[in-house]
């Protein structure tokens, strides 16, 4: 049974979501394929994958990121001191990290992003948190990761996030994204950078950077920027288009749940 008076809106929503998941991002602007309201709502999403995200106020992802942020405050001071006086820098990890940032600063555009992706992928050995720390899902800051020379997906992604910022990328164009690998049934973290209006993902599993519109078999779960952590959710889009009374019961339940990244990243 449908909702009276909303059949055209539902068809527009279904078409919009089909384009988001199966078509390139450029197709989303084709006004002849969807109603102006749907197209406008999608364009308002500034996040990777063109999906809406709501702020997290609790949960495992937020807790882990806040702990990382507190440690990053100290590391930024150490990196600034080492950056200003390399000869007196007492941290080999900081010097290695800064060397990557230096090489990236010497490049522009896509080459700058690719340099950081490639260099950090090569600088860190893949190792699960359980093997390295005896715990599951430990998020490490760049200097800790570089001191150990090993880490898993979120450690790569956090190191790239910080390196990109130091290399001159605006925080407005920089994200961490946690996705669900729907084929292997595990969570995976990447850095994402917006270049010329397109989001590129920097992944420890590949040297080539892939645009979000071309990623398959992953479902985005969380996105992190300089303001905090957010959870991806489709339901608010349905609510805006159709009104809350037209959304099936439970569809708006997007409360944050603690999540763990798979150790096999």
C-alpha positions as CSV (number, residue, x, y, z in Angstrom):
1,X,0.0,0.0,0.0
2,X,1.4,3.4,-1.0
3,X,1.0,6.8,0.7
4,X,-1.7,8.9,-0.9
5,X,-0.4,12.1,-2.6
6,X,3.3,11.0,-2.3
7,X,3.7,8.6,-5.2
8,X,5.5,11.1,-7.4
9,X,7.9,12.0,-4.6
10,X,8.6,8.4,-3.8
11,X,9.5,7.7,-7.4
12,X,11.8,10.7,-7.4
13,X,13.5,9.4,-4.2
14,X,14.0,6.0,-5.7
15,X,15.6,7.4,-8.8
16,X,17.8,9.8,-6.8
17,X,19.2,7.0,-4.6
18,X,19.7,4.8,-7.7
19,X,21.8,7.5,-9.2
20,X,23.8,8.0,-6.0
21,X,24.7,4.3,-5.7
22,X,25.0,3.2,-9.3
23,X,25.8,6.2,-11.4
24,X,28.6,8.7,-11.5
25,X,28.3,11.9,-9.4
26,X,28.1,14.0,-12.5
27,X,24.7,12.4,-13.4
28,X,23.2,13.8,-10.2
29,X,23.0,17.3,-11.7
30,X,21.0,16.2,-14.7
31,X,17.8,18.2,-14.1
32,X,15.8,16.2,-16.6
33,X,16.3,13.0,-14.6
34,X,14.8,14.1,-11.3
35,X,12.6,16.8,-9.7
36,X,14.3,20.1,-8.8
37,X,13.7,19.4,-5.1
38,X,15.6,16.1,-5.1
39,X,18.5,17.5,-7.1
40,X,18.8,20.5,-4.8
41,X,18.9,18.3,-1.7
42,X,21.6,16.1,-3.1
43,X,23.7,19.0,-4.1
44,X,23.5,20.4,-0.6
45,X,25.4,17.4,0.8
46,X,29.1,18.5,1.0
47,X,30.2,15.0,2.1
48,X,31.9,12.2,0.1
49,X,29.5,9.9,-1.7
50,X,26.9,12.8,-1.9
51,X,25.0,11.4,1.1
52,X,23.7,13.3,4.1
53,X,25.4,12.9,7.4
54,X,24.1,13.7,10.9
55,X,26.4,14.7,13.9
56,X,27.4,12.0,16.4
57,X,26.9,12.8,20.1
58,X,28.0,9.5,21.5
59,X,29.3,6.1,20.5
60,X,32.5,4.2,19.8
61,X,33.6,6.1,16.7
62,X,33.2,9.5,18.4
63,X,35.0,8.4,21.5
64,X,37.9,7.1,19.5
65,X,38.2,10.2,17.3
66,X,38.1,12.5,20.4
67,X,40.9,10.5,22.0
68,X,43.0,10.9,18.8
69,X,42.3,14.6,18.6
70,X,43.6,15.1,22.1
71,X,46.8,13.3,21.3
72,X,47.1,15.2,18.0
73,X,47.2,18.5,19.8
74,X,50.5,17.4,21.4
75,X,51.9,15.9,18.2
76,X,51.2,19.1,16.3
77,X,53.4,21.0,18.7
78,X,56.2,18.4,18.4
79,X,55.9,18.5,14.6
80,X,55.9,22.3,14.5
81,X,59.1,22.4,16.6
82,X,60.8,19.7,14.5
83,X,59.6,21.5,11.3
84,X,61.3,24.7,12.5
85,X,64.6,23.1,13.5
86,X,65.2,19.7,11.9
87,X,68.8,19.4,13.2
88,X,67.6,19.5,16.8
89,X,64.5,17.3,16.3
90,X,64.8,14.3,18.7
91,X,62.0,12.3,17.0
92,X,63.0,10.1,14.0
93,X,59.3,9.4,13.5
94,X,58.6,13.2,13.2
95,X,61.5,13.6,10.7
96,X,60.2,10.8,8.5
97,X,56.7,12.2,8.6
98,X,57.9,15.7,7.8
99,X,60.0,14.4,4.8
100,X,56.7,13.1,3.3
101,X,55.0,16.4,3.9
102,X,58.0,18.3,2.3
103,X,57.8,16.2,-0.8
104,X,54.0,16.8,-1.0
105,X,54.4,20.6,-0.5
106,X,56.7,20.6,-3.6
107,X,53.8,19.3,-5.8
108,X,50.4,20.7,-6.7
109,X,46.9,19.4,-7.2
110,X,46.4,15.7,-7.7
111,X,50.2,15.1,-7.6
112,X,50.3,16.4,-4.1
113,X,47.6,14.1,-2.9
114,X,49.1,11.1,-4.8
115,X,52.5,11.7,-3.2
116,X,51.1,11.5,0.3
117,X,49.0,8.5,-0.5
118,X,51.9,6.6,-2.1
119,X,54.5,7.6,0.5
120,X,52.4,6.7,3.6
121,X,51.3,3.5,2.0
122,X,55.0,2.5,1.6
123,X,56.1,3.9,5.0
124,X,53.7,1.7,7.1
125,X,53.6,-2.1,7.2
126,X,50.1,-3.6,7.4
127,X,49.5,-5.0,10.9
128,X,46.4,-5.6,12.9
129,X,45.8,-3.9,16.2
130,X,45.5,-7.2,17.9
131,X,49.0,-8.3,16.7
132,X,50.5,-4.9,17.5
133,X,48.8,-3.9,20.8
134,X,46.9,-7.0,21.9
135,X,43.7,-5.1,21.5
136,X,41.0,-4.6,18.9
137,X,40.5,-1.3,17.1
138,X,43.2,1.0,18.5
139,X,43.3,4.3,16.6
140,X,46.9,5.7,16.6
141,X,48.3,9.2,15.8
142,X,50.8,9.6,13.0
143,X,53.9,9.8,15.2
144,X,52.9,6.7,17.1
145,X,52.3,4.9,13.8
146,X,55.6,6.0,12.3
147,X,57.5,5.1,15.4
148,X,56.1,1.6,15.2
149,X,56.4,1.5,11.4
150,X,53.1,-0.5,11.3
151,X,49.4,-0.1,11.5
152,X,46.0,-0.9,10.1
153,X,43.6,1.0,7.9
154,X,42.6,3.8,10.3
155,X,46.2,4.4,11.2
156,X,47.1,5.0,7.5
157,X,44.0,7.2,7.1
158,X,44.8,9.3,10.2
159,X,48.4,9.8,9.1
160,X,47.2,10.9,5.6
161,X,44.6,13.2,7.1
162,X,47.3,15.0,9.2
163,X,49.9,15.0,6.4
164,X,47.4,16.5,3.9
165,X,46.5,19.3,6.3
166,X,50.2,20.1,6.9
167,X,50.8,20.1,3.2
168,X,48.3,22.8,2.7
169,X,44.9,21.1,2.0
170,X,42.0,23.1,3.4
171,X,40.2,21.4,6.3
172,X,36.9,22.0,4.3
173,X,38.2,19.6,1.7
174,X,39.5,16.9,4.0
175,X,37.7,13.9,5.6
176,X,38.1,10.5,7.1
177,X,35.6,8.0,6.0
178,X,34.7,4.7,7.5
179,X,33.0,2.3,5.1
180,X,31.6,-1.3,5.3
181,X,33.2,-3.7,2.8
182,X,30.0,-5.6,1.8
183,X,32.0,-8.4,0.1
184,X,34.3,-9.3,3.0
185,X,32.0,-8.2,5.8
186,X,34.5,-5.8,7.5
187,X,34.9,-2.1,8.1
188,X,37.6,-0.1,6.4
189,X,38.9,3.5,6.8
190,X,40.2,5.9,4.2
191,X,41.2,9.5,3.9
192,X,39.1,11.6,1.4
193,X,40.1,14.9,-0.3
194,X,38.0,17.1,-2.5
195,X,39.8,18.3,-5.6
196,X,38.1,20.4,-8.2
197,X,34.7,19.5,-6.8
198,X,35.3,15.7,-6.7
199,X,36.1,13.6,-3.7
200,X,39.2,11.3,-4.1
201,X,39.8,8.4,-1.6
202,X,43.3,7.7,-0.4
203,X,43.3,4.0,0.5
204,X,46.1,1.9,2.0
205,X,44.9,-1.0,-0.2
206,X,45.8,0.7,-3.4
207,X,48.3,3.3,-4.8
208,X,45.8,4.8,-7.2
209,X,43.3,7.3,-5.9
210,X,39.7,6.5,-6.7
211,X,36.8,8.9,-6.9
212,X,33.9,8.2,-4.6
213,X,31.5,7.9,-7.5
214,X,33.5,5.0,-8.8
215,X,33.8,3.0,-5.6
216,X,31.8,-0.2,-5.5
217,X,31.0,-2.9,-2.8
218,X,31.5,-0.4,0.0
219,X,28.7,1.2,2.1
220,X,29.8,4.5,3.8
221,X,29.0,4.5,7.5
222,X,30.8,7.5,9.2
223,X,32.6,10.6,8.1
224,X,34.9,12.7,10.2
225,X,36.0,16.3,9.6
226,X,37.6,19.1,11.6
227,X,34.3,19.7,13.4
228,X,33.7,16.2,14.6
229,X,32.2,12.8,13.6
230,X,29.0,12.2,11.7
231,X,27.0,9.2,10.7
232,X,25.8,8.7,7.1
233,X,22.0,8.3,6.9
234,X,19.5,8.2,4.1
235,X,16.4,8.6,6.3
236,X,16.7,12.4,6.8
237,X,16.5,12.9,3.0
238,X,13.3,10.9,2.9
239,X,11.9,12.9,5.8
240,X,12.7,16.2,4.1
241,X,11.1,15.2,0.9
242,X,8.0,13.4,2.1
243,X,7.3,14.6,5.6
244,X,7.8,12.5,8.7
245,X,4.3,11.0,8.6
246,X,5.2,9.4,5.2
247,X,8.3,7.6,6.5
248,X,7.9,4.0,7.7
249,X,8.2,3.5,11.5
250,X,11.8,3.2,12.6
251,X,13.3,4.6,9.4
252,X,14.4,7.7,11.3
253,X,16.2,5.8,14.0
254,X,19.8,6.7,13.2
255,X,21.3,6.8,16.7
256,X,25.0,6.2,16.7
257,X,26.1,2.7,17.7
258,X,29.6,1.9,18.8
259,X,31.5,0.3,15.9
260,X,34.7,-1.6,15.5
261,X,37.0,-1.7,12.5
262,X,37.9,-5.1,11.4
263,X,41.5,-6.2,12.3
264,X,42.0,-7.3,8.7
265,X,42.4,-3.9,7.2
